[in-house]
Amino acid sequence: LERLDLCRTRAGEGGASLWTALLSGKLPRLSRIDLSYAGMNAEAVTGLADAVRSGGLVEVSILDLRENGGVGNGVWDTFMHAIAESEAGLPRLRTLGLPYVLAIEGGGAIAT
């Protein structure tokens, strides 16, 4: 599996199990994840941050998280810090779609 498209689903509400699957190592070729409009909650974004820290997304080149604005900026900030501070991070990432509010108010962490 190279592409996981969960756009316009409620998959983001069960995000913890999604990141557990990614961290299992059974999707080593996964390069694109689309969770736009997926109803991500704080637990899902925190799980995503944990997956980044653990090196579970090192092959991902496109990560679309747009239109998941129901999560507070503090949680998105945790995700951005995970990218910036992780040893593995997201080395192949070339496209990152973020909620509009985050891009306007909170995107500074990734630049540090």
N, C-alpha and C positions, 0 to 999 in steps of 0.2 A: 504494500500500500504506500503510495507516494503522496496522495492528496486526500485530506479529510475535510469534507464540506458539510458543515452543520449550520450553515446560514439559514436564518429564519426558522429555527427550531427552538425548542426550550432546553436544548442540551446544556446550556450554560448554567442552568439551575442545578444540575447534577455534576458540576465540574470536578469535584474531588475524585470521582471514579474515573473520569476521563484522564486526568493527570496520572492517576495510579496506573492506568493502562499504558500510557506513554512511557512511564518510568520502568515498566517491566522489561523493556528492551526488545519487545516483539514487533516494533515498528521502526526498524533502524533506517529505512529509506524514506520516512515521512519528511517531505520537504515543504508542504503547504498545508496550513490549517486555516480554515475560514470559520470563525465564530461570530461573524457580524450578525447583528439582530438576533442573537441567540439567548438573550435573557440572562447574561452572566450575573452572578451575585458575588458578594464579597468572598465567600468560600471558594468559588471557582477562580477568581483572580488571585487569591492567596495560594491556591494549589498550583496555578500557573507559575507564580513566582518561585515556589518550591521546585517545580520541574526545571526551571531555568537554572536555579542554584545547583541542582543535582546533575546538570549536564544532560538532561533528558531531551533537550530540543536542539542539540548542536547541528543537526542536519537541516533544520527548518530555515527556508529562505524567504517565505512569505507567511506572515502571521497577521490575519485580519481580525481585529477586535472592535471594529467600528459599531456605533449605535448600541452600545451596552452602557448607557449613561446612568443606569440605576445604581451604580456602585460609587461610593464616596471617593473623593480625590485622594484621601489618605491611603486607601487600599491600592489605588492605581500607583500612587507614589511608591508603595512597597514593591510593586512589580517593576517599576522603572529602576529602583535601587538594586533589585535582584539582577537586572541586566548589567548595570554599571559595575557592580561589585563582584559578580560571579567570575570565578577563574575560567570556566568554560564559556559562560554567557551564551550568546547567539552569534557565533562567528560567521555563519553563512547568510545571515539575515540581510536582505536587500530591500524588503518592503514591510513596513509595519503600519497597519491601519489602526488608529486609536480613536476613542470617543472624542468628539469635538470639544467638549468641556475640558478634558484632560490636555489636549493639545494647546488650548489657549491658556489654561491656568497652571498646569503642573508639570510640563514636560522638561523642566530643567535638570532633573536628576540624571538623565541619560547622557547629557553633555559633559558631566563632570568626570 
